[in-house]
Amino acid sequence: MMAAVSPSQIFLRDLLPHAFICSHKQITRTMNFRARGTRRHLKSFHQSFRRSFMAVQMENGQHSTSRGSLIVFEGLDRSGKTSQCGKLLSYLKGKGLSVEAWRFPDRSTGVGQMISSYLANQSNLDNRAIHLLFSANRWEKRALMENKLQSGITLIVDRYSYSGAPEAGLIAPDLVIYLDVPPEKALKGEVTALSGTSNLSSKKGLQSHYKTLHDDSWEVIDGCLSMEAVQQQLRELATNCVKTCQRGKPLVSLWSTK
């Protein structure tokens, strides 16, 4: 370990090139003068730095990194997503949290109205075009979503990006709850405008697709359990997720390469 270097030694080193034209007495006198000035400067700098550091600490205390959580529900149709979203929303609000329920597609926007028209068989669009509309619908809500989360509001979202074409760059959920039900159950009584999604084989294909998307943020819940049993699991998962975000978990992008 290197020995500490005093201010006097630092300035002596700086003055050595001048030793050939200055007397020893002149060097010593100059060195002592500059060393005393350096000590005063270092003391002043230390005090200033300490005041600045304390100010930053106070500012950080006033502007906490706490934020809301992005909790997403995914699963086949008729798996109970909407019902469980509503129950979880009521539970978290009862705990005094700021919570909002979102749903995609959001039909209140211009793009959302185009999607509604398509789903009501009032417009004829290519399937690739409608998937782009679904994607645009999520992108037009991204800025508002981030503002809500950063302001401490937890969002419970019924369907998100996993239901359509992937969109790298959207906000990544903190928790994805996948309600797993057999495709046969999801198919019962279902009629939809999206071509091919009402047959069993496509339901099985969609279920397999969901499984390929699972990562550490996903929690698979048996959707065939009673509503109360499912809700009990959801409350524990959501509570832990909210606490993690309140401790400062940063927002990241969906499908980020980092």
Contacts in CASP RR format, 6 or more apart in sequence:
PFRMAT RR
TARGET T0000
AUTHOR 0000-0000-0000
METHOD contacts of the structure
MODEL  1
MMAAVSPSQIFLRDLLPHAFICSHKQITRTMNFRARGTRRHLKSFHQSFR
RSFMAVQMENGQHSTSRGSLIVFEGLDRSGKTSQCGKLLSYLKGKGLSVE
AWRFPDRSTGVGQMISSYLANQSNLDNRAIHLLFSANRWEKRALMENKLQ
SGITLIVDRYSYSGAPEAGLIAPDLVIYLDVPPEKALKGEVTALSGTSNL
SSKKGLQSHYKTLHDDSWEVIDGCLSMEAVQQQLRELATNCVKTCQRGKP
LVSLWSTK
6 35 0 8 1.000
7 35 0 8 1.000
7 38 0 8 1.000
7 39 0 8 1.000
7 42 0 8 1.000
8 31 0 8 1.000
8 32 0 8 1.000
8 35 0 8 1.000
10 38 0 8 1.000
11 31 0 8 1.000
11 34 0 8 1.000
11 35 0 8 1.000
11 38 0 8 1.000
12 27 0 8 1.000
12 31 0 8 1.000
15 22 0 8 1.000
15 27 0 8 1.000
15 30 0 8 1.000
15 31 0 8 1.000
18 27 0 8 1.000
19 27 0 8 1.000
22 30 0 8 1.000
64 248 0 8 1.000
65 248 0 8 1.000
65 250 0 8 1.000
66 152 0 8 1.000
66 245 0 8 1.000
66 246 0 8 1.000
66 247 0 8 1.000
66 248 0 8 1.000
67 149 0 8 1.000
67 150 0 8 1.000
67 151 0 8 1.000
67 152 0 8 1.000
67 245 0 8 1.000
67 246 0 8 1.000
67 248 0 8 1.000
67 249 0 8 1.000
67 251 0 8 1.000
68 98 0 8 1.000
68 148 0 8 1.000
68 149 0 8 1.000
68 150 0 8 1.000
68 151 0 8 1.000
68 152 0 8 1.000
68 153 0 8 1.000
68 154 0 8 1.000
68 155 0 8 1.000
68 242 0 8 1.000
68 245 0 8 1.000
68 246 0 8 1.000
69 149 0 8 1.000
69 154 0 8 1.000
69 155 0 8 1.000
69 174 0 8 1.000
69 175 0 8 1.000
69 238 0 8 1.000
69 241 0 8 1.000
69 242 0 8 1.000
69 244 0 8 1.000
69 245 0 8 1.000
70 145 0 8 1.000
70 149 0 8 1.000
70 154 0 8 1.000
70 155 0 8 1.000
70 157 0 8 1.000
70 171 0 8 1.000
70 172 0 8 1.000
70 173 0 8 1.000
70 174 0 8 1.000
70 175 0 8 1.000
71 88 0 8 1.000
71 154 0 8 1.000
71 155 0 8 1.000
71 156 0 8 1.000
71 157 0 8 1.000
71 173 0 8 1.000
71 174 0 8 1.000
71 175 0 8 1.000
71 177 0 8 1.000
71 238 0 8 1.000
71 241 0 8 1.000
72 157 0 8 1.000
72 159 0 8 1.000
72 160 0 8 1.000
72 162 0 8 1.000
72 173 0 8 1.000
72 175 0 8 1.000
72 176 0 8 1.000
72 177 0 8 1.000
73 81 0 8 1.000
73 84 0 8 1.000
73 85 0 8 1.000
73 156 0 8 1.000
73 157 0 8 1.000
73 158 0 8 1.000
73 159 0 8 1.000
73 176 0 8 1.000
73 177 0 8 1.000
73 179 0 8 1.000
74 81 0 8 1.000
74 159 0 8 1.000
74 160 0 8 1.000
74 162 0 8 1.000
74 163 0 8 1.000
74 176 0 8 1.000
74 177 0 8 1.000
74 178 0 8 1.000
74 179 0 8 1.000
74 210 0 8 1.000
75 81 0 8 1.000
75 178 0 8 1.000
75 179 0 8 1.000
75 180 0 8 1.000
75 181 0 8 1.000
75 210 0 8 1.000
76 181 0 8 1.000
76 183 0 8 1.000
76 186 0 8 1.000
76 203 0 8 1.000
76 206 0 8 1.000
76 207 0 8 1.000
77 186 0 8 1.000
77 190 0 8 1.000
77 192 0 8 1.000
78 181 0 8 1.000
78 185 0 8 1.000
78 186 0 8 1.000
78 187 0 8 1.000
78 188 0 8 1.000
78 189 0 8 1.000
78 190 0 8 1.000
79 179 0 8 1.000
79 180 0 8 1.000
79 181 0 8 1.000
79 185 0 8 1.000
79 186 0 8 1.000
79 223 0 8 1.000
80 179 0 8 1.000
80 181 0 8 1.000
80 223 0 8 1.000
81 158 0 8 1.000
81 159 0 8 1.000
81 179 0 8 1.000
82 103 0 8 1.000
82 158 0 8 1.000
83 227 0 8 1.000
84 177 0 8 1.000
84 179 0 8 1.000
84 227 0 8 1.000
84 230 0 8 1.000
84 231 0 8 1.000
84 234 0 8 1.000
85 101 0 8 1.000
85 103 0 8 1.000
85 156 0 8 1.000
85 157 0 8 1.000
85 158 0 8 1.000
86 101 0 8 1.000
86 156 0 8 1.000
87 227 0 8 1.000
87 231 0 8 1.000
87 234 0 8 1.000
88 156 0 8 1.000
88 231 0 8 1.000
88 234 0 8 1.000
88 235 0 8 1.000
88 238 0 8 1.000
89 99 0 8 1.000
89 101 0 8 1.000
89 156 0 8 1.000
91 231 0 8 1.000
91 235 0 8 1.000
91 238 0 8 1.000
92 99 0 8 1.000
92 154 0 8 1.000
92 156 0 8 1.000
92 238 0 8 1.000
92 242 0 8 1.000
93 99 0 8 1.000
95 239 0 8 1.000
97 154 0 8 1.000
97 242 0 8 1.000
98 152 0 8 1.000
98 153 0 8 1.000
98 154 0 8 1.000
99 153 0 8 1.000
99 154 0 8 1.000
99 155 0 8 1.000
99 156 0 8 1.000
100 148 0 8 1.000
100 153 0 8 1.000
100 154 0 8 1.000
100 155 0 8 1.000
100 156 0 8 1.000
101 155 0 8 1.000
101 156 0 8 1.000
101 157 0 8 1.000
101 158 0 8 1.000
102 141 0 8 1.000
102 145 0 8 1.000
102 155 0 8 1.000
102 156 0 8 1.000
102 157 0 8 1.000
102 158 0 8 1.000
103 157 0 8 1.000
103 158 0 8 1.000
103 159 0 8 1.000
104 134 0 8 1.000
104 137 0 8 1.000
104 138 0 8 1.000
104 141 0 8 1.000
104 157 0 8 1.000
104 158 0 8 1.000
104 159 0 8 1.000
104 160 0 8 1.000
104 163 0 8 1.000
105 111 0 8 1.000
105 112 0 8 1.000
105 115 0 8 1.000
105 116 0 8 1.000
105 134 0 8 1.000
105 137 0 8 1.000
105 159 0 8 1.000
106 112 0 8 1.000
106 137 0 8 1.000
106 141 0 8 1.000
107 113 0 8 1.000
107 115 0 8 1.000
107 116 0 8 1.000
109 137 0 8 1.000
109 140 0 8 1.000
109 141 0 8 1.000
111 133 0 8 1.000
111 136 0 8 1.000
111 137 0 8 1.000
111 140 0 8 1.000
112 133 0 8 1.000
112 137 0 8 1.000
114 123 0 8 1.000
114 133 0 8 1.000
115 130 0 8 1.000
115 133 0 8 1.000
115 134 0 8 1.000
115 137 0 8 1.000
117 123 0 8 1.000
118 125 0 8 1.000
118 130 0 8 1.000
118 133 0 8 1.000
118 193 0 8 1.000
119 192 0 8 1.000
119 193 0 8 1.000
119 194 0 8 1.000
120 193 0 8 1.000
121 193 0 8 1.000
125 133 0 8 1.000
127 194 0 8 1.000
127 195 0 8 1.000
130 194 0 8 1.000
131 164 0 8 1.000
131 165 0 8 1.000
132 165 0 8 1.000
134 163 0 8 1.000
134 164 0 8 1.000
134 165 0 8 1.000
135 161 0 8 1.000
135 164 0 8 1.000
135 165 0 8 1.000
135 167 0 8 1.000
138 160 0 8 1.000
138 161 0 8 1.000
138 167 0 8 1.000
138 170 0 8 1.000
139 167 0 8 1.000
139 170 0 8 1.000
142 170 0 8 1.000
142 171 0 8 1.000
145 155 0 8 1.000
145 171 0 8 1.000
146 171 0 8 1.000
146 251 0 8 1.000
148 155 0 8 1.000
149 155 0 8 1.000
149 171 0 8 1.000
149 251 0 8 1.000
150 251 0 8 1.000
154 242 0 8 1.000
154 245 0 8 1.000
157 173 0 8 1.000
160 170 0 8 1.000
160 173 0 8 1.000
160 176 0 8 1.000
161 167 0 8 1.000
161 170 0 8 1.000
161 254 0 8 1.000
162 176 0 8 1.000
162 210 0 8 1.000
162 213 0 8 1.000
166 254 0 8 1.000
166 255 0 8 1.000
167 254 0 8 1.000
168 253 0 8 1.000
168 254 0 8 1.000
168 255 0 8 1.000
168 256 0 8 1.000
169 253 0 8 1.000
169 254 0 8 1.000
169 255 0 8 1.000
169 256 0 8 1.000
170 253 0 8 1.000
170 254 0 8 1.000
171 251 0 8 1.000
171 252 0 8 1.000
171 253 0 8 1.000
171 254 0 8 1.000
172 217 0 8 1.000
172 251 0 8 1.000
172 252 0 8 1.000
172 253 0 8 1.000
172 254 0 8 1.000
172 255 0 8 1.000
172 256 0 8 1.000
173 217 0 8 1.000
173 254 0 8 1.000
174 217 0 8 1.000
174 241 0 8 1.000
174 244 0 8 1.000
174 245 0 8 1.000
174 249 0 8 1.000
175 217 0 8 1.000
175 219 0 8 1.000
175 237 0 8 1.000
175 238 0 8 1.000
175 241 0 8 1.000
176 217 0 8 1.000
176 218 0 8 1.000
176 219 0 8 1.000
177 219 0 8 1.000
177 221 0 8 1.000
177 234 0 8 1.000
177 237 0 8 1.000
178 210 0 8 1.000
178 214 0 8 1.000
178 218 0 8 1.000
178 219 0 8 1.000
178 220 0 8 1.000
178 221 0 8 1.000
179 221 0 8 1.000
179 223 0 8 1.000
179 230 0 8 1.000
180 220 0 8 1.000
180 221 0 8 1.000
180 222 0 8 1.000
180 223 0 8 1.000
181 223 0 8 1.000
181 224 0 8 1.000
182 224 0 8 1.000
183 200 0 8 1.000
183 203 0 8 1.000
183 204 0 8 1.000
183 206 0 8 1.000
183 207 0 8 1.000
184 200 0 8 1.000
185 224 0 8 1.000
186 203 0 8 1.000
187 198 0 8 1.000
187 199 0 8 1.000
187 200 0 8 1.000
187 203 0 8 1.000
190 198 0 8 1.000
191 198 0 8 1.000
192 198 0 8 1.000
196 202 0 8 1.000
197 203 0 8 1.000
197 206 0 8 1.000
214 220 0 8 1.000
219 237 0 8 1.000
221 230 0 8 1.000
221 233 0 8 1.000
221 234 0 8 1.000
222 230 0 8 1.000
223 230 0 8 1.000
252 258 0 8 1.000
END
